[in-house]
Amino acid sequence: MPPKPPAKPAPKPEYTVVAGKKLTKGQLAYETDRAKAAGKSLEDWMKAKVKAEAAEAKKAAPPKPAKKPGLISRLLDKAHKPLS
């Protein structure tokens, strides 16, 4: 029995870039239908979607905790406190 030839990799999907997002054919069709349902053009729909996603990501990000003072600042603060 002769050895099997190596399997060919699956073809990579073709992307379409709309409003800075890469979309496959299926995603593009879905977003087109959503835009029609909303009564907007595809470009306007995608811009609004990107803007909403950015706002959601900004809202979901927890605030950064306050950074504790550096070593020198802590030593100086401790040196200025009276001895008890």
mmCIF file of the N, C-alpha and C atoms, coordinates in Angstrom:
data_MODEL
# 
_entry.id   MODEL 
# 
loop_
_atom_site.group_PDB 
_atom_site.id 
_atom_site.type_symbol 
_atom_site.label_atom_id 
_atom_site.label_alt_id 
_atom_site.label_comp_id 
_atom_site.label_asym_id 
_atom_site.label_entity_id 
_atom_site.label_seq_id 
_atom_site.pdbx_PDB_ins_code 
_atom_site.Cartn_x 
_atom_site.Cartn_y 
_atom_site.Cartn_z 
_atom_site.occupancy 
_atom_site.B_iso_or_equiv 
_atom_site.pdbx_formal_charge 
_atom_site.auth_seq_id 
_atom_site.auth_comp_id 
_atom_site.auth_asym_id 
_atom_site.auth_atom_id 
_atom_site.pdbx_PDB_model_num 
ATOM 1   N N  . MET A 1 1  ? 0.848   -1.176 0.000  1.00 0.00 ? 1  MET A N  1 
ATOM 2   C CA . MET A 1 1  ? 0.000   0.000  0.000  1.00 0.00 ? 1  MET A CA 1 
ATOM 3   C C  . MET A 1 1  ? 0.897   1.243  0.000  1.00 0.00 ? 1  MET A C  1 
ATOM 4   N N  . PRO A 1 2  ? 0.725   2.143  -0.977 1.00 0.00 ? 2  PRO A N  1 
ATOM 5   C CA . PRO A 1 2  ? 1.586   3.334  -1.035 1.00 0.00 ? 2  PRO A CA 1 
ATOM 6   C C  . PRO A 1 2  ? 1.193   4.326  0.064  1.00 0.00 ? 2  PRO A C  1 
ATOM 7   N N  . PRO A 1 3  ? 2.156   5.120  0.529  1.00 0.00 ? 3  PRO A N  1 
ATOM 8   C CA . PRO A 1 3  ? 1.842   6.091  1.581  1.00 0.00 ? 3  PRO A CA 1 
ATOM 9   C C  . PRO A 1 3  ? 0.910   7.188  1.052  1.00 0.00 ? 3  PRO A C  1 
ATOM 10  N N  . LYS A 1 4  ? 0.082   7.699  1.967  1.00 0.00 ? 4  LYS A N  1 
ATOM 11  C CA . LYS A 1 4  ? -0.861  8.754  1.599  1.00 0.00 ? 4  LYS A CA 1 
ATOM 12  C C  . LYS A 1 4  ? -0.127  10.085 1.435  1.00 0.00 ? 4  LYS A C  1 
ATOM 13  N N  . PRO A 1 5  ? -0.536  10.889 0.466  1.00 0.00 ? 5  PRO A N  1 
ATOM 14  C CA . PRO A 1 5  ? 0.100   12.201 0.342  1.00 0.00 ? 5  PRO A CA 1 
ATOM 15  C C  . PRO A 1 5  ? -0.337  13.091 1.511  1.00 0.00 ? 5  PRO A C  1 
ATOM 16  N N  . PRO A 1 6  ? 0.496   14.056 1.894  1.00 0.00 ? 6  PRO A N  1 
ATOM 17  C CA . PRO A 1 6  ? 0.120   14.918 3.024  1.00 0.00 ? 6  PRO A CA 1 
ATOM 18  C C  . PRO A 1 6  ? -1.147  15.714 2.707  1.00 0.00 ? 6  PRO A C  1 
ATOM 19  N N  . ALA A 1 7  ? -1.940  15.949 3.727  1.00 0.00 ? 7  ALA A N  1 
ATOM 20  C CA . ALA A 1 7  ? -3.198  16.685 3.568  1.00 0.00 ? 7  ALA A CA 1 
ATOM 21  C C  . ALA A 1 7  ? -2.906  18.155 3.279  1.00 0.00 ? 7  ALA A C  1 
ATOM 22  N N  . LYS A 1 8  ? -3.719  18.726 2.397  1.00 0.00 ? 8  LYS A N  1 
ATOM 23  C CA . LYS A 1 8  ? -3.563  20.139 2.074  1.00 0.00 ? 8  LYS A CA 1 
ATOM 24  C C  . LYS A 1 8  ? -4.278  20.962 3.141  1.00 0.00 ? 8  LYS A C  1 
ATOM 25  N N  . PRO A 1 9  ? -3.679  22.077 3.546  1.00 0.00 ? 9  PRO A N  1 
ATOM 26  C CA . PRO A 1 9  ? -4.360  22.913 4.545  1.00 0.00 ? 9  PRO A CA 1 
ATOM 27  C C  . PRO A 1 9  ? -5.606  23.559 3.951  1.00 0.00 ? 9  PRO A C  1 
ATOM 28  N N  . ALA A 1 10 ? -6.549  23.856 4.815  1.00 0.00 ? 10 ALA A N  1 
ATOM 29  C CA . ALA A 1 10 ? -7.796  24.496 4.384  1.00 0.00 ? 10 ALA A CA 1 
ATOM 30  C C  . ALA A 1 10 ? -7.483  25.891 3.858  1.00 0.00 ? 10 ALA A C  1 
ATOM 31  N N  . PRO A 1 11 ? -8.212  26.337 2.835  1.00 0.00 ? 11 PRO A N  1 
ATOM 32  C CA . PRO A 1 11 ? -7.956  27.685 2.316  1.00 0.00 ? 11 PRO A CA 1 
ATOM 33  C C  . PRO A 1 11 ? -8.324  28.739 3.356  1.00 0.00 ? 11 PRO A C  1 
ATOM 34  N N  . LYS A 1 12 ? -7.546  29.803 3.385  1.00 0.00 ? 12 LYS A N  1 
ATOM 35  C CA . LYS A 1 12 ? -7.807  30.879 4.336  1.00 0.00 ? 12 LYS A CA 1 
ATOM 36  C C  . LYS A 1 12 ? -8.996  31.705 3.847  1.00 0.00 ? 12 LYS A C  1 
ATOM 37  N N  . PRO A 1 13 ? -9.854  32.144 4.754  1.00 0.00 ? 13 PRO A N  1 
ATOM 38  C CA . PRO A 1 13 ? -11.017 32.940 4.329  1.00 0.00 ? 13 PRO A CA 1 
ATOM 39  C C  . PRO A 1 13 ? -10.575 34.303 3.810  1.00 0.00 ? 13 PRO A C  1 
ATOM 40  N N  . GLU A 1 14 ? -11.332 34.819 2.863  1.00 0.00 ? 14 GLU A N  1 
ATOM 41  C CA . GLU A 1 14 ? -11.068 36.152 2.339  1.00 0.00 ? 14 GLU A CA 1 
ATOM 42  C C  . GLU A 1 14 ? -11.766 37.161 3.231  1.00 0.00 ? 14 GLU A C  1 
ATOM 43  N N  . TYR A 1 15 ? -11.055 38.211 3.573  1.00 0.00 ? 15 TYR A N  1 
ATOM 44  C CA . TYR A 1 15 ? -11.596 39.221 4.470  1.00 0.00 ? 15 TYR A CA 1 
ATOM 45  C C  . TYR A 1 15 ? -11.958 40.480 3.703  1.00 0.00 ? 15 TYR A C  1 
ATOM 46  N N  . THR A 1 16 ? -12.973 41.163 4.193  1.00 0.00 ? 16 THR A N  1 
ATOM 47  C CA . THR A 1 16 ? -13.355 42.475 3.705  1.00 0.00 ? 16 THR A CA 1 
ATOM 48  C C  . THR A 1 16 ? -13.228 43.428 4.886  1.00 0.00 ? 16 THR A C  1 
ATOM 49  N N  . VAL A 1 17 ? -12.576 44.549 4.687  1.00 0.00 ? 17 VAL A N  1 
ATOM 50  C CA . VAL A 1 17 ? -12.383 45.503 5.772  1.00 0.00 ? 17 VAL A CA 1 
ATOM 51  C C  . VAL A 1 17 ? -13.459 46.574 5.680  1.00 0.00 ? 17 VAL A C  1 
ATOM 52  N N  . VAL A 1 18 ? -14.255 46.694 6.740  1.00 0.00 ? 18 VAL A N  1 
ATOM 53  C CA . VAL A 1 18 ? -15.317 47.695 6.827  1.00 0.00 ? 18 VAL A CA 1 
ATOM 54  C C  . VAL A 1 18 ? -15.153 48.424 8.149  1.00 0.00 ? 18 VAL A C  1 
ATOM 55  N N  . ALA A 1 19 ? -14.986 49.724 8.089  1.00 0.00 ? 19 ALA A N  1 
ATOM 56  C CA . ALA A 1 19 ? -14.844 50.571 9.286  1.00 0.00 ? 19 ALA A CA 1 
ATOM 57  C C  . ALA A 1 19 ? -13.747 50.058 10.207 1.00 0.00 ? 19 ALA A C  1 
ATOM 58  N N  . GLY A 1 20 ? -12.654 49.596 9.637  1.00 0.00 ? 20 GLY A N  1 
ATOM 59  C CA . GLY A 1 20 ? -11.518 49.159 10.434 1.00 0.00 ? 20 GLY A CA 1 
ATOM 60  C C  . GLY A 1 20 ? -11.628 47.747 10.995 1.00 0.00 ? 20 GLY A C  1 
ATOM 61  N N  . LYS A 1 21 ? -12.671 46.999 10.641 1.00 0.00 ? 21 LYS A N  1 
ATOM 62  C CA . LYS A 1 21 ? -12.825 45.625 11.123 1.00 0.00 ? 21 LYS A CA 1 
ATOM 63  C C  . LYS A 1 21 ? -12.751 44.664 9.949  1.00 0.00 ? 21 LYS A C  1 
ATOM 64  N N  . LYS A 1 22 ? -12.052 43.547 10.133 1.00 0.00 ? 22 LYS A N  1 
ATOM 65  C CA . LYS A 1 22 ? -11.964 42.529 9.099  1.00 0.00 ? 22 LYS A CA 1 
ATOM 66  C C  . LYS A 1 22 ? -13.157 41.584 9.230  1.00 0.00 ? 22 LYS A C  1 
ATOM 67  N N  . LEU A 1 23 ? -13.914 41.416 8.141  1.00 0.00 ? 23 LEU A N  1 
ATOM 68  C CA . LEU A 1 23 ? -15.096 40.560 8.162  1.00 0.00 ? 23 LEU A CA 1 
ATOM 69  C C  . LEU A 1 23 ? -14.999 39.509 7.064  1.00 0.00 ? 23 LEU A C  1 
ATOM 70  N N  . THR A 1 24 ? -15.421 38.278 7.386  1.00 0.00 ? 24 THR A N  1 
ATOM 71  C CA . THR A 1 24 ? -15.516 37.242 6.365  1.00 0.00 ? 24 THR A CA 1 
ATOM 72  C C  . THR A 1 24 ? -16.817 37.464 5.598  1.00 0.00 ? 24 THR A C  1 
ATOM 73  N N  . LYS A 1 25 ? -17.032 36.662 4.564  1.00 0.00 ? 25 LYS A N  1 
ATOM 74  C CA . LYS A 1 25 ? -18.243 36.815 3.758  1.00 0.00 ? 25 LYS A CA 1 
ATOM 75  C C  . LYS A 1 25 ? -19.501 36.622 4.604  1.00 0.00 ? 25 LYS A C  1 
ATOM 76  N N  . GLY A 1 26 ? -19.486 35.609 5.459  1.00 0.00 ? 26 GLY A N  1 
ATOM 77  C CA . GLY A 1 26 ? -20.644 35.346 6.322  1.00 0.00 ? 26 GLY A CA 1 
ATOM 78  C C  . GLY A 1 26 ? -20.901 36.478 7.293  1.00 0.00 ? 26 GLY A C  1 
ATOM 79  N N  . GLN A 1 27 ? -19.828 36.989 7.910  1.00 0.00 ? 27 GLN A N  1 
ATOM 80  C CA . GLN A 1 27 ? -19.982 38.098 8.841  1.00 0.00 ? 27 GLN A CA 1 
ATOM 81  C C  . GLN A 1 27 ? -20.487 39.345 8.123  1.00 0.00 ? 27 GLN A C  1 
ATOM 82  N N  . LEU A 1 28 ? -19.975 39.569 6.916  1.00 0.00 ? 28 LEU A N  1 
ATOM 83  C CA . LEU A 1 28 ? -20.392 40.727 6.134  1.00 0.00 ? 28 LEU A CA 1 
ATOM 84  C C  . LEU A 1 28 ? -21.876 40.652 5.798  1.00 0.00 ? 28 LEU A C  1 
ATOM 85  N N  . ALA A 1 29 ? -22.340 39.455 5.412  1.00 0.00 ? 29 ALA A N  1 
ATOM 86  C CA . ALA A 1 29 ? -23.759 39.279 5.101  1.00 0.00 ? 29 ALA A CA 1 
ATOM 87  C C  . ALA A 1 29 ? -24.621 39.522 6.345  1.00 0.00 ? 29 ALA A C  1 
ATOM 88  N N  . TYR A 1 30 ? -24.177 38.998 7.488  1.00 0.00 ? 30 TYR A N  1 
ATOM 89  C CA . TYR A 1 30 ? -24.915 39.179 8.744  1.00 0.00 ? 30 TYR A CA 1 
ATOM 90  C C  . TYR A 1 30 ? -25.004 40.663 9.105  1.00 0.00 ? 30 TYR A C  1 
ATOM 91  N N  . GLU A 1 31 ? -23.881 41.365 9.045  1.00 0.00 ? 31 GLU A N  1 
ATOM 92  C CA . GLU A 1 31 ? -23.866 42.774 9.412  1.00 0.00 ? 31 GLU A CA 1 
ATOM 93  C C  . GLU A 1 31 ? -24.671 43.610 8.418  1.00 0.00 ? 31 GLU A C  1 
ATOM 94  N N  . THR A 1 32 ? -24.689 43.212 7.150  1.00 0.00 ? 32 THR A N  1 
ATOM 95  C CA . THR A 1 32 ? -25.505 43.911 6.164  1.00 0.00 ? 32 THR A CA 1 
ATOM 96  C C  . THR A 1 32 ? -26.980 43.789 6.506  1.00 0.00 ? 32 THR A C  1 
ATOM 97  N N  . ASP A 1 33 ? -27.403 42.586 6.898  1.00 0.00 ? 33 ASP A N  1 
ATOM 98  C CA . ASP A 1 33 ? -28.803 42.381 7.296  1.00 0.00 ? 33 ASP A CA 1 
ATOM 99  C C  . ASP A 1 33 ? -29.145 43.196 8.540  1.00 0.00 ? 33 ASP A C  1 
ATOM 100 N N  . ARG A 1 34 ? -28.220 43.242 9.503  1.00 0.00 ? 34 ARG A N  1 
ATOM 101 C CA . ARG A 1 34 ? -28.459 44.021 10.721 1.00 0.00 ? 34 ARG A CA 1 
ATOM 102 C C  . ARG A 1 34 ? -28.571 45.513 10.402 1.00 0.00 ? 34 ARG A C  1 
ATOM 103 N N  . ALA A 1 35 ? -27.731 45.987 9.479  1.00 0.00 ? 35 ALA A N  1 
ATOM 104 C CA . ALA A 1 35 ? -27.761 47.394 9.090  1.00 0.00 ? 35 ALA A CA 1 
ATOM 105 C C  . ALA A 1 35 ? -29.080 47.730 8.402  1.00 0.00 ? 35 ALA A C  1 
ATOM 106 N N  . LYS A 1 36 ? -29.559 46.832 7.533  1.00 0.00 ? 36 LYS A N  1 
ATOM 107 C CA . LYS A 1 36 ? -30.842 47.060 6.857  1.00 0.00 ? 36 LYS A CA 1 
ATOM 108 C C  . LYS A 1 36 ? -31.974 47.116 7.875  1.00 0.00 ? 36 LYS A C  1 
ATOM 109 N N  . ALA A 1 37 ? -31.939 46.224 8.858  1.00 0.00 ? 37 ALA A N  1 
ATOM 110 C CA . ALA A 1 37 ? -32.988 46.188 9.880  1.00 0.00 ? 37 ALA A CA 1 
ATOM 111 C C  . ALA A 1 37 ? -32.981 47.474 10.711 1.00 0.00 ? 37 ALA A C  1 
ATOM 112 N N  . ALA A 1 38 ? -31.794 48.046 10.908 1.00 0.00 ? 38 ALA A N  1 
ATOM 113 C CA . ALA A 1 38 ? -31.689 49.282 11.681 1.00 0.00 ? 38 ALA A CA 1 
ATOM 114 C C  . ALA A 1 38 ? -31.937 50.518 10.822 1.00 0.00 ? 38 ALA A C  1 
ATOM 115 N N  . GLY A 1 39 ? -32.044 50.328 9.504  1.00 0.00 ? 39 GLY A N  1 
ATOM 116 C CA . GLY A 1 39 ? -32.295 51.452 8.610  1.00 0.00 ? 39 GLY A CA 1 
ATOM 117 C C  . GLY A 1 39 ? -31.064 52.310 8.369  1.00 0.00 ? 39 GLY A C  1 
ATOM 118 N N  . LYS A 1 40 ? -29.875 51.698 8.431  1.00 0.00 ? 40 LYS A N  1 
ATOM 119 C CA . LYS A 1 40 ? -28.631 52.437 8.236  1.00 0.00 ? 40 LYS A CA 1 
ATOM 120 C C  . LYS A 1 40 ? -27.833 51.804 7.106  1.00 0.00 ? 40 LYS A C  1 
ATOM 121 N N  . SER A 1 41 ? -26.840 52.548 6.625  1.00 0.00 ? 41 SER A N  1 
ATOM 122 C CA . SER A 1 41 ? -25.921 51.966 5.650  1.00 0.00 ? 41 SER A CA 1 
ATOM 123 C C  . SER A 1 41 ? -24.941 51.069 6.412  1.00 0.00 ? 41 SER A C  1 
ATOM 124 N N  . LEU A 1 42 ? -24.274 50.196 5.691  1.00 0.00 ? 42 LEU A N  1 
ATOM 125 C CA . LEU A 1 42 ? -23.334 49.277 6.336  1.00 0.00 ? 42 LEU A CA 1 
ATOM 126 C C  . LEU A 1 42 ? -22.214 50.044 7.027  1.00 0.00 ? 42 LEU A C  1 
ATOM 127 N N  . GLU A 1 43 ? -21.693 51.077 6.365  1.00 0.00 ? 43 GLU A N  1 
ATOM 128 C CA . GLU A 1 43 ? -20.610 51.873 6.961  1.00 0.00 ? 43 GLU A CA 1 
ATOM 129 C C  . GLU A 1 43 ? -21.066 52.535 8.262  1.00 0.00 ? 43 GLU A C  1 
ATOM 130 N N  . ASP A 1 44 ? -22.256 53.160 8.231  1.00 0.00 ? 44 ASP A N  1 
ATOM 131 C CA . ASP A 1 44 ? -22.769 53.818 9.435  1.00 0.00 ? 44 ASP A CA 1 
ATOM 132 C C  . ASP A 1 44 ? -23.008 52.813 10.550 1.00 0.00 ? 44 ASP A C  1 
ATOM 133 N N  . TRP A 1 45 ? -23.540 51.651 10.197 1.00 0.00 ? 45 TRP A N  1 
ATOM 134 C CA . TRP A 1 45 ? -23.817 50.603 11.177 1.00 0.00 ? 45 TRP A CA 1 
ATOM 135 C C  . TRP A 1 45 ? -22.520 50.127 11.839 1.00 0.00 ? 45 TRP A C  1 
ATOM 136 N N  . MET A 1 46 ? -21.500 49.889 11.020 1.00 0.00 ? 46 MET A N  1 
ATOM 137 C CA . MET A 1 46 ? -20.237 49.387 11.569 1.00 0.00 ? 46 MET A CA 1 
ATOM 138 C C  . MET A 1 46 ? -19.546 50.458 12.421 1.00 0.00 ? 46 MET A C  1 
ATOM 139 N N  . LYS A 1 47 ? -19.617 51.722 12.005 1.00 0.00 ? 47 LYS A N  1 
ATOM 140 C CA . LYS A 1 47 ? -19.017 52.789 12.809 1.00 0.00 ? 47 LYS A CA 1 
ATOM 141 C C  . LYS A 1 47 ? -19.704 52.884 14.165 1.00 0.00 ? 47 LYS A C  1 
ATOM 142 N N  . ALA A 1 48 ? -21.028 52.787 14.161 1.00 0.00 ? 48 ALA A N  1 
ATOM 143 C CA . ALA A 1 48 ? -21.772 52.844 15.423 1.00 0.00 ? 48 ALA A CA 1 
ATOM 144 C C  . ALA A 1 48 ? -21.438 51.636 16.301 1.00 0.00 ? 48 ALA A C  1 
ATOM 145 N N  . LYS A 1 49 ? -21.286 50.486 15.665 1.00 0.00 ? 49 LYS A N  1 
ATOM 146 C CA . LYS A 1 49 ? -20.971 49.263 16.417 1.00 0.00 ? 49 LYS A CA 1 
ATOM 147 C C  . LYS A 1 49 ? -19.574 49.356 17.036 1.00 0.00 ? 49 LYS A C  1 
ATOM 148 N N  . VAL A 1 50 ? -18.592 49.829 16.281 1.00 0.00 ? 50 VAL A N  1 
ATOM 149 C CA . VAL A 1 50 ? -17.232 49.981 16.788 1.00 0.00 ? 50 VAL A CA 1 
ATOM 150 C C  . VAL A 1 50 ? -17.215 50.985 17.939 1.00 0.00 ? 50 VAL A C  1 
ATOM 151 N N  . LYS A 1 51 ? -17.954 52.079 17.784 1.00 0.00 ? 51 LYS A N  1 
ATOM 152 C CA . LYS A 1 51 ? -18.016 53.094 18.830 1.00 0.00 ? 51 LYS A CA 1 
ATOM 153 C C  . LYS A 1 51 ? -18.652 52.534 20.099 1.00 0.00 ? 51 LYS A C  1 
ATOM 154 N N  . ALA A 1 52 ? -19.725 51.754 19.948 1.00 0.00 ? 52 ALA A N  1 
ATOM 155 C CA . ALA A 1 52 ? -20.394 51.156 21.107 1.00 0.00 ? 52 ALA A CA 1 
ATOM 156 C C  . ALA A 1 52 ? -19.495 50.135 21.801 1.00 0.00 ? 52 ALA A C  1 
ATOM 157 N N  . GLU A 1 53 ? -18.759 49.343 21.011 1.00 0.00 ? 53 GLU A N  1 
ATOM 158 C CA . GLU A 1 53 ? -17.844 48.358 21.599 1.00 0.00 ? 53 GLU A CA 1 
ATOM 159 C C  . GLU A 1 53 ? -16.729 49.051 22.373 1.00 0.00 ? 53 GLU A C  1 
ATOM 160 N N  . ALA A 1 54 ? -16.218 50.152 21.837 1.00 0.00 ? 54 ALA A N  1 
ATOM 161 C CA . ALA A 1 54 ? -15.159 50.894 22.521 1.00 0.00 ? 54 ALA A CA 1 
ATOM 162 C C  . ALA A 1 54 ? -15.676 51.486 23.830 1.00 0.00 ? 54 ALA A C  1 
ATOM 163 N N  . ALA A 1 55 ? -16.892 52.014 23.801 1.00 0.00 ? 55 ALA A N  1 
ATOM 164 C CA . ALA A 1 55 ? -17.478 52.574 25.020 1.00 0.00 ? 55 ALA A CA 1 
ATOM 165 C C  . ALA A 1 55 ? -17.703 51.486 26.066 1.00 0.00 ? 55 ALA A C  1 
ATOM 166 N N  . GLU A 1 56 ? -18.150 50.328 25.620 1.00 0.00 ? 56 GLU A N  1 
ATOM 167 C CA . GLU A 1 56 ? -18.376 49.205 26.540 1.00 0.00 ? 56 GLU A CA 1 
ATOM 168 C C  . GLU A 1 56 ? -17.065 48.727 27.147 1.00 0.00 ? 56 GLU A C  1 
ATOM 169 N N  . ALA A 1 57 ? -16.009 48.654 26.344 1.00 0.00 ? 57 ALA A N  1 
ATOM 170 C CA . ALA A 1 57 ? -14.707 48.216 26.848 1.00 0.00 ? 57 ALA A CA 1 
ATOM 171 C C  . ALA A 1 57 ? -14.154 49.224 27.849 1.00 0.00 ? 57 ALA A C  1 
ATOM 172 N N  . LYS A 1 58 ? -14.348 50.505 27.565 1.00 0.00 ? 58 LYS A N  1 
ATOM 173 C CA . LYS A 1 58 ? -13.874 51.540 28.473 1.00 0.00 ? 58 LYS A CA 1 
ATOM 174 C C  . LYS A 1 58 ? -14.647 51.493 29.781 1.00 0.00 ? 58 LYS A C  1 
ATOM 175 N N  . LYS A 1 59 ? -15.949 51.242 29.676 1.00 0.00 ? 59 LYS A N  1 
ATOM 176 C CA . LYS A 1 59 ? -16.806 51.178 30.861 1.00 0.00 ? 59 LYS A CA 1 
ATOM 177 C C  . LYS A 1 59 ? -16.478 49.944 31.702 1.00 0.00 ? 59 LYS A C  1 
ATOM 178 N N  . ALA A 1 60 ? -16.155 48.837 31.063 1.00 0.00 ? 60 ALA A N  1 
ATOM 179 C CA . ALA A 1 60 ? -15.905 47.588 31.768 1.00 0.00 ? 60 ALA A CA 1 
ATOM 180 C C  . ALA A 1 60 ? -14.523 47.543 32.417 1.00 0.00 ? 60 ALA A C  1 
ATOM 181 N N  . ALA A 1 61 ? -13.602 48.388 31.975 1.00 0.00 ? 61 ALA A N  1 
ATOM 182 C CA . ALA A 1 61 ? -12.252 48.371 32.537 1.00 0.00 ? 61 ALA A CA 1 
ATOM 183 C C  . ALA A 1 61 ? -12.288 48.907 33.964 1.00 0.00 ? 61 ALA A C  1 
ATOM 184 N N  . PRO A 1 62 ? -11.729 48.155 34.904 1.00 0.00 ? 62 PRO A N  1 
ATOM 185 C CA . PRO A 1 62 ? -11.735 48.626 36.291 1.00 0.00 ? 62 PRO A CA 1 
ATOM 186 C C  . PRO A 1 62 ? -10.774 49.807 36.448 1.00 0.00 ? 62 PRO A C  1 
ATOM 187 N N  . PRO A 1 63 ? -11.071 50.724 37.350 1.00 0.00 ? 63 PRO A N  1 
ATOM 188 C CA . PRO A 1 63 ? -10.159 51.856 37.551 1.00 0.00 ? 63 PRO A CA 1 
ATOM 189 C C  . PRO A 1 63 ? -8.841  51.364 38.142 1.00 0.00 ? 63 PRO A C  1 
ATOM 190 N N  . LYS A 1 64 ? -7.769  52.039 37.790 1.00 0.00 ? 64 LYS A N  1 
ATOM 191 C CA . LYS A 1 64 ? -6.459  51.633 38.299 1.00 0.00 ? 64 LYS A CA 1 
ATOM 192 C C  . LYS A 1 64 ? -6.358  51.992 39.773 1.00 0.00 ? 64 LYS A C  1 
ATOM 193 N N  . PRO A 1 65 ? -5.829  51.077 40.591 1.00 0.00 ? 65 PRO A N  1 
ATOM 194 C CA . PRO A 1 65 ? -5.673  51.403 42.013 1.00 0.00 ? 65 PRO A CA 1 
ATOM 195 C C  . PRO A 1 65 ? -4.585  52.468 42.187 1.00 0.00 ? 65 PRO A C  1 
ATOM 196 N N  . ALA A 1 66 ? -4.680  53.214 43.277 1.00 0.00 ? 66 ALA A N  1 
ATOM 197 C CA . ALA A 1 66 ? -3.689  54.245 43.559 1.00 0.00 ? 66 ALA A CA 1 
ATOM 198 C C  . ALA A 1 66 ? -2.336  53.581 43.808 1.00 0.00 ? 66 ALA A C  1 
ATOM 199 N N  . LYS A 1 67 ? -1.320  54.125 43.189 1.00 0.00 ? 67 LYS A N  1 
ATOM 200 C CA . LYS A 1 67 ? 0.018   53.561 43.316 1.00 0.00 ? 67 LYS A CA 1 
ATOM 201 C C  . LYS A 1 67 ? 0.607   53.975 44.660 1.00 0.00 ? 67 LYS A C  1 
ATOM 202 N N  . LYS A 1 68 ? 1.217   53.016 45.360 1.00 0.00 ? 68 LYS A N  1 
ATOM 203 C CA . LYS A 1 68 ? 1.795   53.366 46.649 1.00 0.00 ? 68 LYS A CA 1 
ATOM 204 C C  . LYS A 1 68 ? 3.068   54.175 46.416 1.00 0.00 ? 68 LYS A C  1 
ATOM 205 N N  . PRO A 1 69 ? 3.413   55.046 47.365 1.00 0.00 ? 69 PRO A N  1 
ATOM 206 C CA . PRO A 1 69 ? 4.588   55.901 47.184 1.00 0.00 ? 69 PRO A CA 1 
ATOM 207 C C  . PRO A 1 69 ? 5.862   55.067 47.072 1.00 0.00 ? 69 PRO A C  1 
ATOM 208 N N  . GLY A 1 70 ? 6.858   55.660 46.446 1.00 0.00 ? 70 GLY A N  1 
ATOM 209 C CA . GLY A 1 70 ? 8.138   54.976 46.287 1.00 0.00 ? 70 GLY A CA 1 
ATOM 210 C C  . GLY A 1 70 ? 8.896   54.851 47.597 1.00 0.00 ? 70 GLY A C  1 
ATOM 211 N N  . LEU A 1 71 ? 10.002  54.165 47.580 1.00 0.00 ? 71 LEU A N  1 
ATOM 212 C CA . LEU A 1 71 ? 10.795  53.879 48.771 1.00 0.00 ? 71 LEU A CA 1 
ATOM 213 C C  . LEU A 1 71 ? 11.275  55.171 49.432 1.00 0.00 ? 71 LEU A C  1 
ATOM 214 N N  . ILE A 1 72 ? 11.831  56.074 48.648 1.00 0.00 ? 72 ILE A N  1 
ATOM 215 C CA . ILE A 1 72 ? 12.375  57.311 49.207 1.00 0.00 ? 72 ILE A CA 1 
ATOM 216 C C  . ILE A 1 72 ? 11.273  58.146 49.851 1.00 0.00 ? 72 ILE A C  1 
ATOM 217 N N  . SER A 1 73 ? 10.116  58.248 49.180 1.00 0.00 ? 73 SER A N  1 
ATOM 218 C CA . SER A 1 73 ? 8.998   59.022 49.737 1.00 0.00 ? 73 SER A CA 1 
ATOM 219 C C  . SER A 1 73 ? 8.532   58.426 51.052 1.00 0.00 ? 73 SER A C  1 
ATOM 220 N N  . ARG A 1 74 ? 8.450   57.107 51.121 1.00 0.00 ? 74 ARG A N  1 
ATOM 221 C CA . ARG A 1 74 ? 8.020   56.471 52.373 1.00 0.00 ? 74 ARG A CA 1 
ATOM 222 C C  . ARG A 1 74 ? 9.038   56.691 53.483 1.00 0.00 ? 74 ARG A C  1 
ATOM 223 N N  . LEU A 1 75 ? 10.325  56.623 53.157 1.00 0.00 ? 75 LEU A N  1 
ATOM 224 C CA . LEU A 1 75 ? 11.357  56.849 54.179 1.00 0.00 ? 75 LEU A CA 1 
ATOM 225 C C  . LEU A 1 75 ? 11.336  58.293 54.677 1.00 0.00 ? 75 LEU A C  1 
ATOM 226 N N  . LEU A 1 76 ? 11.144  59.251 53.754 1.00 0.00 ? 76 LEU A N  1 
ATOM 227 C CA . LEU A 1 76 ? 11.077  60.653 54.161 1.00 0.00 ? 76 LEU A CA 1 
ATOM 228 C C  . LEU A 1 76 ? 9.860   60.918 55.033 1.00 0.00 ? 76 LEU A C  1 
ATOM 229 N N  . ASP A 1 77 ? 8.718   60.350 54.675 1.00 0.00 ? 77 ASP A N  1 
ATOM 230 C CA . ASP A 1 77 ? 7.511   60.515 55.482 1.00 0.00 ? 77 ASP A CA 1 
ATOM 231 C C  . ASP A 1 77 ? 7.714   59.940 56.876 1.00 0.00 ? 77 ASP A C  1 
ATOM 232 N N  . LYS A 1 78 ? 8.379   58.803 56.952 1.00 0.00 ? 78 LYS A N  1 
ATOM 233 C CA . LYS A 1 78 ? 8.617   58.157 58.241 1.00 0.00 ? 78 LYS A CA 1 
ATOM 234 C C  . LYS A 1 78 ? 9.605   58.987 59.066 1.00 0.00 ? 78 LYS A C  1 
ATOM 235 N N  . ALA A 1 79 ? 10.568  59.604 58.397 1.00 0.00 ? 79 ALA A N  1 
ATOM 236 C CA . ALA A 1 79 ? 11.570  60.410 59.112 1.00 0.00 ? 79 ALA A CA 1 
ATOM 237 C C  . ALA A 1 79 ? 10.956  61.693 59.668 1.00 0.00 ? 79 ALA A C  1 
ATOM 238 N N  . HIS A 1 80 ? 9.944   62.213 59.017 1.00 0.00 ? 80 HIS A N  1 
ATOM 239 C CA . HIS A 1 80 ? 9.317   63.452 59.480 1.00 0.00 ? 80 HIS A CA 1 
ATOM 240 C C  . HIS A 1 80 ? 8.303   63.236 60.601 1.00 0.00 ? 80 HIS A C  1 
ATOM 241 N N  . LYS A 1 81 ? 7.922   62.016 60.838 1.00 0.00 ? 81 LYS A N  1 
ATOM 242 C CA . LYS A 1 81 ? 6.968   61.745 61.928 1.00 0.00 ? 81 LYS A CA 1 
ATOM 243 C C  . LYS A 1 81 ? 7.716   61.807 63.267 1.00 0.00 ? 81 LYS A C  1 
ATOM 244 N N  . PRO A 1 82 ? 7.043   62.330 64.278 1.00 0.00 ? 82 PRO A N  1 
ATOM 245 C CA . PRO A 1 82 ? 7.722   62.396 65.589 1.00 0.00 ? 82 PRO A CA 1 
ATOM 246 C C  . PRO A 1 82 ? 7.858   60.991 66.194 1.00 0.00 ? 82 PRO A C  1 
ATOM 247 N N  . LEU A 1 83 ? 8.885   60.848 66.999 1.00 0.00 ? 83 LEU A N  1 
ATOM 248 C CA . LEU A 1 83 ? 9.075   59.571 67.694 1.00 0.00 ? 83 LEU A CA 1 
ATOM 249 C C  . LEU A 1 83 ? 8.050   59.458 68.810 1.00 0.00 ? 83 LEU A C  1 
ATOM 250 N N  . SER A 1 84 ? 7.522   58.286 68.998 1.00 0.00 ? 84 SER A N  1 
ATOM 251 C CA . SER A 1 84 ? 6.559   58.149 70.094 1.00 0.00 ? 84 SER A CA 1 
ATOM 252 C C  . SER A 1 84 ? 6.911   57.002 70.966 1.00 0.00 ? 84 SER A C  1 
# 
